[in-house]
Amino acid sequence: MHSRAEHNSLMQLALDQAQKALFITSPNPRVGCVITDEKGQVIGVGHTQVAGQAHAEVMALRDAQSRGHSTQGATAYVTLEPCSHHGRTPPCTQALIQAGVARVFLSLTDPYPRVNGLGVAQLQDHGIVVESGLLEQEALELNKGFFKRMRLGTPWMRSKIAASLDGQTALLNGQSQWITGEAARADGHQWRARACAILTGIGTLLLDDPRLDVRGVDTPRAPALVVVDSLLKTPLDSKALQFKRAMYLYCALPLSEDASEVLLEMDELKRREHTLKLRALKDLGVEVIGLPKNSQPGSKPEVDLRAMARDLGLKAMNEVHIEAGATLNGALIEAELIDEFLLYLAPKWIGPARPMSALPALQELSKAMALEFQSFSLLGEDLRIVAERKGAKSVLSSH
């Protein structure tokens, strides 16, 4: 019988497998599995493949069988409760049962309603001993976007900001390339690649015309593009719109059901202009969604950002990677939508320039957003800080 430390070590191997699925499984969770024989020797490993293909347990069982090992009486270490339902693949519980596995260690139960606890029950009904809670926090960290979407219906939203040490993201004239160095920029692409979507605002599109794609990372899927553009100002020749991927544009205008016209009183010329823009965006593959925020008459039209987050959840987005300017970052902070900050700080002091976020001045320090530092890393000359909104992960666990 293994000690607790040995069980933890084997579950860490399963988490290492899950890490290999970081860029490929969305909208499914990243899961790893390790199979050991009755003597405790590792005989098979695997991780979840792209959506619609084999899950971690099946991959690990196949690995064991391909090496000529029997799985009768084996133990499985799995970072998430095995699925118990027919989706795009058969239930993993059945694969473990048929393989003769005697014991299963889990990190977490699956928050997906069609699995939650049912996978464990199904295994136990067939005499398999199940223990859960092994390296639970580490497993949650890997899938916090999936857990948030399952628990709260919205994605885990991470804002990436590159700034000088005094918190400036661009000069007053808009120049921002490059505040940080190559290593920090390459790391940013790793974070883009793991996300389901990259979100930006119209200000960034107009000022920088970024591609907002993933480069230098081996990934079979392109994260969706999400643009917050209240008044449909997105240029049709924007670099971000020029290659194939899912693209969504949220505007602050009420639209018809098929998003072909704006439902507002306006002169005929303006109406035609909007109609042509909507048609052209659709031809480029952009889905335009009208989500106007209910505000005072005469006020500036704004997108209902909380409604947008719920809609992204319905679109099966687990993690949303935000690369935006001060205005949108400020609005997302005010709407309490940012869960995590990914900050790259360059050893530069710029002075008066453009800040990380545009927010109204606080009157009390106690009202400041409380954060929790998660990690610090030196990337070339730059410092990477990962900080979560205090308590952001605490609402994701079931207890």
C-alpha positions as CSV (number, residue, x, y, z in Angstrom):
1,M,0.0,0.0,0.0
2,H,1.4,3.4,-1.0
3,S,2.0,6.2,1.6
4,R,0.1,9.5,1.2
5,A,3.3,11.0,-0.3
6,E,3.5,8.2,-2.9
7,H,-0.2,8.7,-3.8
8,N,0.5,12.5,-4.2
9,S,3.5,11.8,-6.4
10,L,1.4,9.6,-8.7
11,M,-1.3,12.2,-8.9
12,Q,1.3,14.8,-9.7
13,L,2.3,12.6,-12.7
14,A,-1.4,12.7,-13.7
15,L,-1.4,16.5,-13.4
16,D,1.7,16.6,-15.5
17,Q,-0.2,14.7,-18.2
18,A,-3.2,17.1,-17.8
19,Q,-0.7,20.0,-18.4
20,K,0.1,18.5,-21.8
21,A,-3.6,19.0,-22.7
22,L,-3.5,22.7,-21.9
23,F,-3.9,24.0,-25.4
24,I,-6.1,21.4,-27.0
25,T,-9.1,20.3,-25.0
26,S,-11.4,23.4,-24.8
27,P,-14.3,23.5,-24.1
28,N,-13.6,20.3,-22.3
29,P,-11.5,20.3,-19.1
30,R,-7.8,19.3,-19.1
31,V,-7.5,15.9,-17.5
32,G,-4.6,13.5,-16.9
33,C,-4.6,9.9,-15.9
34,V,-2.0,7.4,-14.6
35,I,-2.6,3.7,-14.2
36,T,-0.5,1.6,-11.8
37,D,-0.5,-2.2,-11.5
38,E,-1.1,-4.2,-8.3
39,K,2.5,-3.6,-7.3
40,G,2.2,0.1,-7.7
41,Q,4.3,0.4,-10.9
42,V,3.2,2.9,-13.5
43,I,1.9,0.9,-16.5
44,G,0.0,3.6,-18.5
45,V,-0.4,7.3,-18.8
46,G,-2.6,9.6,-20.9
47,H,-4.4,12.9,-21.2
48,T,-7.6,14.2,-22.8
49,Q,-7.4,14.7,-26.5
50,V,-9.1,17.4,-28.6
51,A,-12.9,17.7,-28.1
52,G,-14.7,14.7,-29.5
53,Q,-11.7,12.4,-29.1
54,A,-10.6,10.1,-26.3
55,H,-10.5,11.2,-22.7
56,A,-7.5,10.7,-20.3
57,E,-8.7,7.4,-18.8
58,V,-9.1,5.8,-22.2
59,M,-5.7,7.1,-23.4
60,A,-4.0,5.7,-20.2
61,L,-5.7,2.3,-20.6
62,R,-4.7,2.1,-24.2
63,D,-1.1,3.0,-23.2
64,A,-1.1,0.2,-20.7
65,Q,-2.5,-2.3,-23.1
66,S,-0.1,-1.3,-25.9
67,R,2.8,-2.0,-23.6
68,G,1.3,-5.5,-22.9
69,H,0.2,-4.8,-19.3
70,S,-2.9,-6.3,-17.7
71,T,-5.1,-3.7,-16.0
72,Q,-6.9,-6.3,-13.9
73,G,-6.8,-5.0,-10.2
74,A,-5.0,-1.8,-11.3
75,T,-5.3,1.6,-9.7
76,A,-6.1,4.8,-11.6
77,Y,-5.1,8.3,-10.6
78,V,-7.3,10.8,-12.4
79,T,-7.3,14.6,-12.0
80,L,-11.1,14.9,-12.5
81,E,-14.0,12.5,-11.9
82,P,-14.5,10.1,-14.9
83,C,-17.5,10.9,-17.1
84,S,-20.5,8.6,-16.7
85,H,-22.5,9.6,-19.7
86,H,-22.5,9.2,-23.5
87,G,-21.4,12.5,-25.0
88,R,-19.2,12.7,-28.1
89,T,-17.3,9.7,-26.5
90,P,-18.5,6.7,-24.4
91,P,-18.4,6.9,-20.6
92,C,-14.9,6.7,-19.1
93,T,-16.5,4.9,-16.1
94,Q,-17.4,2.0,-18.3
95,A,-13.9,1.8,-19.7
96,L,-12.4,1.6,-16.2
97,I,-15.0,-1.0,-15.1
98,Q,-14.4,-3.1,-18.2
99,A,-10.6,-2.8,-17.7
100,G,-10.9,-4.4,-14.3
101,V,-9.6,-1.4,-12.4
102,A,-9.9,-2.0,-8.6
103,R,-9.3,1.5,-7.2
104,V,-9.6,5.1,-8.4
105,F,-8.0,8.2,-6.8
106,L,-9.5,11.6,-7.9
107,S,-8.4,15.1,-7.4
108,L,-11.9,16.7,-8.0
109,T,-15.5,15.7,-8.7
110,D,-16.7,17.0,-12.0
111,P,-19.0,20.1,-11.7
112,Y,-20.7,19.3,-15.0
113,P,-24.3,18.4,-14.0
114,R,-24.4,15.2,-16.1
115,V,-21.4,13.8,-14.2
116,N,-21.3,15.5,-10.8
117,G,-21.0,12.6,-8.4
118,L,-22.6,10.1,-10.8
119,G,-19.2,8.9,-12.1
120,V,-18.1,8.1,-8.5
121,A,-21.4,6.4,-7.8
122,Q,-21.2,4.3,-10.9
123,L,-17.6,3.1,-10.1
124,Q,-18.6,2.3,-6.5
125,D,-21.7,0.4,-7.7
126,H,-19.2,-2.0,-9.5
127,G,-17.1,-2.5,-6.4
128,I,-14.4,0.0,-7.3
129,V,-12.9,1.8,-4.3
130,V,-12.9,5.6,-4.9
131,E,-11.0,8.3,-3.0
132,S,-11.2,12.0,-3.9
133,G,-9.4,15.2,-2.9
134,L,-5.8,14.3,-3.9
135,L,-3.9,17.5,-5.0
136,E,-7.3,19.1,-5.3
137,Q,-6.1,22.7,-5.5
138,E,-3.5,21.9,-8.1
139,A,-6.2,20.3,-10.3
140,L,-8.6,23.2,-9.8
141,E,-5.9,25.6,-10.9
142,L,-5.6,23.8,-14.2
143,N,-9.3,24.0,-14.9
144,K,-10.6,27.1,-13.1
145,G,-12.2,28.3,-16.3
146,F,-14.2,25.1,-16.7
147,F,-15.2,25.1,-13.0
148,K,-16.2,28.8,-13.2
149,R,-18.3,28.2,-16.3
150,M,-20.0,25.2,-14.7
151,R,-20.6,26.8,-11.3
152,L,-21.4,30.4,-12.3
153,G,-22.1,30.3,-16.0
154,T,-19.3,32.8,-16.9
155,P,-15.7,32.3,-18.1
156,W,-12.6,32.9,-16.0
157,M,-11.4,36.3,-17.3
158,R,-7.7,37.1,-17.3
159,S,-6.4,40.5,-18.2
160,K,-2.9,40.6,-19.7
161,I,-1.1,44.0,-19.4
162,A,2.4,45.0,-20.4
163,A,3.6,48.1,-18.6
164,S,6.6,50.0,-17.3
165,L,7.5,49.7,-13.6
166,D,5.5,52.9,-13.0
167,G,2.4,51.3,-14.4
168,Q,2.3,53.0,-17.9
169,T,1.2,50.9,-20.9
170,A,1.8,53.4,-23.7
171,L,3.1,56.9,-24.3
172,L,0.6,59.7,-24.5
173,N,1.0,59.6,-28.3
174,G,-0.1,56.0,-28.2
175,Q,3.3,54.4,-28.9
176,S,3.6,51.1,-27.0
177,Q,5.8,48.8,-29.1
178,W,7.7,47.5,-27.3
179,I,7.6,48.2,-23.6
180,T,8.5,44.6,-22.7
181,G,11.0,42.3,-24.4
182,E,10.8,39.2,-26.6
183,A,10.7,36.7,-23.8
184,A,7.7,38.4,-22.2
185,R,5.9,38.6,-25.6
186,A,6.5,35.0,-26.3
187,D,5.2,34.0,-22.9
188,G,2.0,36.1,-23.6
189,H,1.4,33.8,-26.6
190,Q,1.5,30.8,-24.4
191,W,-1.3,32.4,-22.3
192,R,-3.3,33.3,-25.4
193,A,-3.0,29.7,-26.6
194,R,-4.6,28.2,-23.5
195,A,-7.6,30.6,-23.7
196,C,-10.9,29.9,-25.5
197,A,-11.0,33.5,-26.6
198,I,-9.0,36.7,-26.9
199,L,-11.0,39.8,-26.0
200,T,-10.2,43.3,-26.9
201,G,-11.9,46.7,-27.4
202,I,-12.4,49.0,-30.3
203,G,-9.8,51.4,-28.9
204,T,-7.0,48.8,-29.2
205,L,-8.1,47.8,-32.7
206,L,-8.1,51.4,-33.9
207,L,-4.8,52.4,-32.2
208,D,-2.7,49.3,-32.6
209,D,-4.4,47.2,-35.3
210,P,-3.1,44.0,-33.6
211,R,-3.5,40.5,-35.1
212,L,-4.4,39.0,-31.7
213,D,-3.6,35.5,-32.8
214,V,-1.3,32.8,-31.4
215,R,2.2,32.6,-32.8
216,G,5.1,30.4,-31.8
217,V,2.9,27.8,-29.9
218,D,2.1,24.4,-31.3
219,T,-1.7,24.3,-30.9
220,P,-4.4,22.7,-33.2
221,R,-7.0,25.4,-32.5
222,A,-7.2,29.2,-32.7
223,P,-8.8,31.0,-29.8
224,A,-11.9,32.9,-30.8
225,L,-11.7,36.7,-31.2
226,V,-14.1,38.8,-29.1
227,V,-14.3,42.6,-29.8
228,V,-16.2,45.1,-27.6
229,D,-17.3,47.8,-30.1
230,S,-20.2,49.9,-28.9
231,L,-20.9,51.8,-32.2
232,L,-19.7,49.3,-34.9
233,K,-16.5,51.3,-35.6
234,T,-14.4,48.2,-36.3
235,P,-12.5,48.7,-39.6
236,L,-13.3,45.9,-42.1
237,D,-9.6,45.6,-42.9
238,S,-8.5,45.1,-39.3
239,K,-5.7,42.5,-39.1
240,A,-7.6,40.6,-36.4
241,L,-10.4,39.9,-38.8
242,Q,-8.3,38.6,-41.7
243,F,-8.0,34.9,-40.8
244,K,-10.4,32.0,-40.1
245,R,-11.5,31.5,-36.5
246,A,-14.7,32.1,-34.5
247,M,-15.2,35.9,-34.2
248,Y,-17.8,37.8,-32.0
249,L,-18.4,41.5,-31.9
250,Y,-20.5,42.9,-29.0
251,C,-22.1,46.3,-29.7
252,A,-24.3,48.7,-27.7
253,L,-26.9,48.9,-30.4
254,P,-30.2,46.9,-30.3
255,L,-30.2,44.6,-33.3
256,S,-32.8,42.6,-35.2
257,E,-32.9,38.8,-34.4
258,D,-30.8,38.0,-37.5
259,A,-28.4,40.9,-36.6
260,S,-29.0,42.5,-40.1
261,E,-30.3,45.9,-38.9
262,V,-30.2,48.3,-36.0
263,L,-33.5,48.8,-34.2
264,L,-33.2,52.5,-33.6
265,E,-34.8,55.6,-35.1
266,M,-32.3,57.2,-37.4
267,D,-32.0,58.9,-40.7
268,E,-31.9,56.7,-43.8
269,L,-28.3,57.4,-44.6
270,K,-27.2,56.2,-41.1
271,R,-29.5,53.2,-41.3
272,R,-28.0,52.2,-44.6
273,E,-24.5,52.7,-43.3
274,H,-25.2,50.4,-40.3
275,T,-26.9,47.8,-42.5
276,L,-23.9,47.6,-44.9
277,K,-21.5,47.4,-42.0
278,L,-23.4,44.5,-40.4
279,R,-23.6,42.7,-43.7
280,A,-19.8,43.2,-44.3
281,L,-18.9,41.9,-40.9
282,K,-21.1,38.8,-41.4
283,D,-19.4,38.2,-44.7
284,L,-16.0,38.2,-42.8
285,G,-17.4,35.6,-40.5
286,V,-18.0,37.9,-37.5
287,E,-21.1,37.2,-35.4
288,V,-22.4,40.6,-34.2
289,I,-24.4,40.7,-30.9
290,G,-26.3,43.7,-29.7
291,L,-26.1,44.0,-25.9
292,P,-26.8,47.6,-25.0
293,K,-26.5,48.5,-21.3
294,N,-29.6,50.2,-19.9
295,S,-28.4,53.7,-19.2
296,Q,-29.8,57.2,-18.8
297,P,-31.2,58.9,-21.9
298,G,-28.6,60.9,-23.7
299,S,-25.7,58.9,-22.1
300,K,-22.9,57.3,-24.1
301,P,-24.0,53.9,-25.4
302,E,-22.2,51.0,-23.6
303,V,-22.1,47.3,-24.0
304,D,-23.6,45.4,-21.0
305,L,-20.4,43.6,-20.1
306,R,-22.0,41.3,-17.5
307,A,-24.5,40.1,-20.1
308,M,-21.5,39.6,-22.5
309,A,-19.8,37.4,-19.9
310,R,-22.9,35.3,-19.5
311,D,-23.2,35.0,-23.3
312,L,-19.6,33.9,-23.5
313,G,-20.4,31.3,-20.9
314,L,-23.2,30.0,-23.1
315,K,-20.8,29.8,-26.0
316,A,-18.7,27.3,-23.9
317,M,-15.8,29.7,-23.2
318,N,-13.8,28.6,-20.2
319,E,-11.0,31.1,-20.2
320,V,-11.1,34.5,-21.8
321,H,-7.7,36.3,-22.3
322,I,-8.1,40.1,-22.3
323,E,-5.7,42.4,-24.2
324,A,-7.3,45.8,-23.9
325,G,-6.6,49.4,-23.1
326,A,-7.3,51.4,-20.0
327,T,-11.0,52.2,-20.9
328,L,-12.1,48.6,-21.3
329,N,-9.9,47.3,-18.5
330,G,-11.4,49.9,-16.2
331,A,-15.0,49.0,-17.3
332,L,-14.3,45.3,-16.7
333,I,-12.9,46.0,-13.3
334,E,-15.9,48.1,-12.4
335,A,-18.2,45.3,-13.5
336,E,-16.2,42.9,-11.3
337,L,-15.5,40.6,-14.2
338,I,-11.7,40.3,-14.1
339,D,-10.6,37.3,-12.1
340,E,-6.9,37.4,-12.7
341,F,-4.2,39.8,-13.9
342,L,-1.2,38.7,-16.0
343,L,1.2,41.6,-15.6
344,Y,4.5,42.0,-17.4
345,L,6.5,44.8,-15.9
346,A,9.5,46.2,-17.8
347,P,12.4,47.8,-16.0
348,K,11.5,51.2,-17.5
349,W,10.3,54.4,-15.9
350,I,8.2,56.4,-18.4
351,G,6.4,59.2,-16.4
352,P,3.1,60.7,-17.6
353,A,1.6,58.3,-20.1
354,R,-1.4,55.9,-20.5
355,P,-2.3,53.9,-17.4
356,M,-3.3,50.2,-17.0
357,S,-7.0,51.1,-16.3
358,A,-9.3,54.1,-16.3
359,L,-11.3,54.1,-13.1
360,P,-13.1,56.8,-11.0
361,A,-11.0,58.0,-8.1
362,L,-11.7,56.2,-4.8
363,Q,-12.5,58.1,-1.7
364,E,-11.6,55.2,0.7
365,L,-8.6,52.9,0.4
366,S,-10.8,50.1,1.8
367,K,-12.7,50.1,-1.5
368,A,-9.6,49.1,-3.5
369,M,-9.8,45.8,-5.3
370,A,-8.0,43.2,-3.2
371,L,-5.7,40.9,-5.0
372,E,-3.7,37.8,-4.1
373,F,-0.3,37.3,-5.7
374,Q,0.0,33.8,-7.3
375,S,3.5,33.9,-8.9
376,F,6.5,36.0,-9.9
377,S,8.9,35.1,-12.7
378,L,11.7,36.9,-14.5
379,L,11.4,36.6,-18.3
380,G,14.5,38.2,-19.8
381,E,14.7,41.6,-18.1
382,D,10.9,41.7,-17.4
383,L,9.0,40.7,-14.3
384,R,5.8,38.6,-14.8
385,I,3.3,38.9,-11.9
386,V,0.2,36.7,-11.8
387,A,-2.4,38.0,-9.3
388,E,-6.0,36.9,-8.7
389,R,-8.9,38.9,-7.4
390,K,-9.1,37.9,-3.7
391,G,-11.5,34.9,-3.3
392,A,-11.9,34.4,-7.1
393,K,-11.2,30.7,-6.8
394,S,-13.0,30.1,-3.5
395,V,-16.4,30.2,-5.1
396,L,-15.4,27.4,-7.6
397,S,-15.1,24.5,-5.2
398,S,-18.2,22.6,-4.0
399,H,-17.4,23.1,-0.3
